[in-house]
Amino acid sequence: MVISKNKLRRPPIIILGVDRSGTSLVGNIVHHWGAYGGDSTFLSEGDDYNPRGYWEHEDLDPFIQYLLQDVGVQFWHPSFVDMITKMSADPLYQNAGLSLISKMEQGRRVWFWKEPSLSYLLPFWKKIWGSATYLITVRNPYDSAVSWQKYLTPKGEEGKVQLVAANLLRWQAIMLSILEHTQDCYNKRFIVYEELINDPRKQCQRLVDFLSIEYQEERIDDDRLEAMVAAVDSNLWRNRSAIPFDDLELATEHQKALYKFLLEKAEDPNKPFAASLYPIYPGWREYLTNVEKLESMYHRMENERAMFINQNRIIELEAEVAKLRQAPTT
């Protein structure tokens, strides 16, 4: 049985962007605007990387991992889009996706999802949620790439592996996917991370004005606007390059052009997009696949090393206990 899409009410707010580009910050701001994202206690649970929370619904990631496991290939694989599009018509996956959405709509409020992998799963989700309002984060790609490298690298192993060039490739592929699959949608805004950090009041007010029009909401009260502004903490802008991205030797000319275009989209969201202007060099898929395999091998070796250390420690503790038992009592 296929769950009817007719039950869907007002379009959701979908936050898109590459990892470490401010998507969590925008999720926090949208929450304070009044959109429902789930249990706020869970959403705001943070760590050293995101002290104010990730703002990702607890039921969304397990389904996405299940979906990606069944796809069986990475998002940069040539057949990924066709495979994920076909899965959207399969009642098994379609019902599961609609079931998640129906839970979000029980609160009878505008709801939002933030999960970076939504950025390359749009061919699936657009068939499920229909129309949506998209908030797309844009950050200096180099800063995002460095931050993502730090996020992936285990503590104590910093500096041993460099993934910035691979992360820039990943950024380029993801942003091209976002642009391609949202160009038929007029309900979108591109939010520049640096502008949001530098002038949170102005940027939050712009977002309020946009959402008020999209959802025919009256002007929000000052307390809600203040809460949105307060969600922006400039102290959490911890990776910022002193070199303009356009001057970065590590970036390709097409990556620089793409970033420039994204900044222009922040001013004109409906500026025409042509993917052919931002090609990725030959062999990039093989490169990302090899990097992904090396990352998996690295983390597996780290886990095995940790297990070996723990096992040795257990043996040492057992030997100490045995000695204590054999020692004469006084």
N, C-alpha and C positions, 0 to 999 in steps of 0.2 A: 504494500500500500504506500503510495506517495503522498506525503503531507502537502496540503495545498499551500501555495505561496500567497493566495489571496488574503490570508490572515495577517500578512505583514502590514504594519501600520506605517508611521513616518519613517523615512529613510534613516538608516544608521549613520553614525559618524565613524569613518574608517581612517585610522592614522597609519600612514605609509612612510617608509624611509629606510635607508640602510641602517644596520646596527650602529649604535654609538653616534647618532646624528641628532639626538634630541627628541626622539619619539616618546620616551618615557616622560619627559618634561611636558610635552604637549598633552599626553594622556592625563597628567595631573591637572593641568590647566583646564582641560575640557571637563574633567570631573567637577572642578570648582565652578565652572559655568553652569552646571546643573545636569549634565548627561550622566546616565547610569552605566557603570562599567562592571558591576559586580560588588562583591563584599569589599568595602573600602579598607577594612583591616588587612585583608590579604593583598589587595592591590598596592597598598602603600608600604608593604613590608620590603625593606631595602637591605643593602649590604654595602661593602666598601666601594663597589663600583657605582651603585645607584642608591645612595643613602635614603632618598625619598620614595623609593619604590619603583617597580617596573611597570605597574599599571596594566598587567596582562591577566585576563580572566583565567581562573584556575582550570576550567574545563576545556579551554580552547587549545592549549598546547598538546595535551594528550591526543586529541582528535587529529591535529595537524601531523604529529609524529606517526600516527597510524596511517594517515593518508600518504605521507611521503614514503613510508616503508612499503606500502603496496605499489607505489609508482616504481620504486626500485632504482631510480637514476637521480642524479643531482639536477638542480634547476637549470644548469647551463647545458645539459645534454640536448642535442638537436630535436629529440622526440618528446621532450618533457611537456611542452605546451599542448601538443596533440593528445598526449596521454591524460593530462590533468583535465583537459576539456571534456574528453569522453567520460571520465569518471563523474563529472557533474551531472550526467544524464543517467547514471546508474542509480536505481532506487536505494541501494544500500548506502551509498555515500551521500546521496541527495537527502534522504530522510534524516541521516545523522546530522548533517549540517543544518537542516531546517529545525531539527529538535533543539540544537544549541541556540538558534536564533529565537525560537518561541520562548525559551526560558528568559532570554534577555528582554523580551517584550512584555513579560508578565508585570513588570513595574509600571507599565503605561507611561513611560517617559522616553524621551530621546535617549538612545543608548549608543555606546561606542565600544569599539575593539581596537586594541593596539597590540600588534605582534609583528615583528619585522618580517617574518616569512610570508605574511599576507601580501607583501610587495611583489612576490613572484608567483603567488597562487591566485592572482586575480582571474585568470581564465576559468578557474573552478568556482570561486566565490561569487563572481558577478552573476553567474547563472543561478546562484542560490539566493542571494539577498536582493537581486534586482537593482533598483536605483539606490544610490548612496551618496553621501557627502564625503569627499576625500580631503584630508589635511595631510600635506606632503612636506616632510622636513628636508631642508637643504642646509648642509654644513660643509665647510672646507673639507674636501675629500681626504686630504692628507691627514688632518686632525682626526677624522673618523677612523682612518686606516691605522694610525698609530694607537688610538684608544682601543680599537678592536684587537690589535696585536697584544696589547697589555692584558686585555680581558681573557684572551685565549692562553696566554703563557702562564704556566704554573709558577707560584711564588718560589723564588730562589733560582729560577731558570731564565730570568730576564736577560736579554742581550745575546743569548746563545743562538737564537733563530730569528731571522728577519723575514717578515711576511708583508711588509708594507706594499710592495709592488703587486703582490697577489691580491691584497685587500683592495687596492685601487682598481684592479680588473674586476673584482667582485662588485665593487661599488658601481662601476660603469655598467655592468650587465644588469644589475638590479634597477638602477635608475632608468635605463632604457626600457626595461619591462614595465615600470610604473608609467612612464610617458606613453608608451604604446597602448596600454590597456586602460588609460584614463582619458585619452584624447577625445573620446566620444561623450565624455561627461563634462557638463558645464558647471556642476556644483563642486568646485574644488578650489583650494587655496594652497599656495606654496609658502611655507614659513621658514624664513632664513634664521638659523640658529643664532648666529652672531648678532643679528638685529634684535632678536628676542632677548638675549642676555644684556645687551647694551641699553635697550630702551623698553623694558618690560611693559610699562604702562601704555605706551603708544601701540605696541604690537598686540597686547591683550585687548585693547579697545578696538583695534581693527578686526580682531577675531570675533569679538562680541557683535560688532556691526554686521559682519558677514553671516554669522550664525542666526542672528535675529531676523535677517531677511530670509534666509533659507528655511527657517522653521516658524516664521511668522510670530516670533516672540516679541513681547513688549520689552522695552529697555530694562535690563536687569538692575537690581538695586546696587548701591555703592558698596555694600558689604561683600557681595559676590565678586564684584570687580576687584576689590582689594585682595580677596582671597586668591584670585587668579594671579594677580601681580606678585603676591607674597610667595607663590609657588616657584617663582624664578629665583634661584640662588646663584649669583655670579661666582661664588666661591667654588662651585662645582664645575666651572669651566677650567678643567685642569690640563687639557691638551690644546695648546694653541701655538701654531707655527708663526714665527716672525717673518717667514718668507711667503710672499703672496703665491697662491697656487699657480698662477700664470708663469711664475719664475722658477717653478720647481723642476729640476732636471729629471727626476724620477718619473714624472707624469708625461704621458704622451700628448701630442698636440690635439688629438681628438678628445681626450679626457678633459683637457683645459677648455676646449670649445664647448663641451657638454656642460661643464660647471658654469660657464658664462651664460649659456642658454637657460639653465635652471634659475639663475639669479634674475634673468629677464622674465621668466615665468612668474616669479614672485610679484612682479609689477603688472604683468599681463598673463593671467592664468590660461587664457585661451589662445595664446600665441601659437601658430601652426608648428607642428613637430614633424620632422623628417628623419627617421632613424638612419638613413643612408649618409647623413652628414657626420655621423659619429661612429664609424666602424671600429670594431675591435680587431687587432692584428691577428693574422693566421696563427693557429696553434694555441690560442688562449684557452680553449676548452681542455686540451691535453695538459696544459700547465696547471690549471686549477685542479684538475683531477689528481695529478701527481702530488700537488701540495696537500690536498685533502687526505690522500693516502698516507703521506708522510706524517701529517698531524695525528692521524689515527694510530699509526705505529708508535709515534713518540709518546702519546698518552697511554697506550697499552704497556709500553716499557716502563713508564713511570709508575703505573699501577702495580706491575709485577715487582718492581723494585721496592715499593712500599710494602707489599705483601711479604717479600723476602725479609725486609728489615723487621717487620712485626713478628714473623715466625722465629727469627733468631732471638728476638727479645723474649718471646714466650719460652724458648728453650733455656735462655739464661735465667729467667725467673723460676722456672721449674727446678733448675740446678740449685739455685739459692735456697728455695724452699726445702729441697732434699737435704742440703747441708744443715739447715736449721733443725730439721727433724732428727738428724743424726747427732747433733751437738748434745753433750750431757747437760742435764738440768741442774741448777744450783739451788 
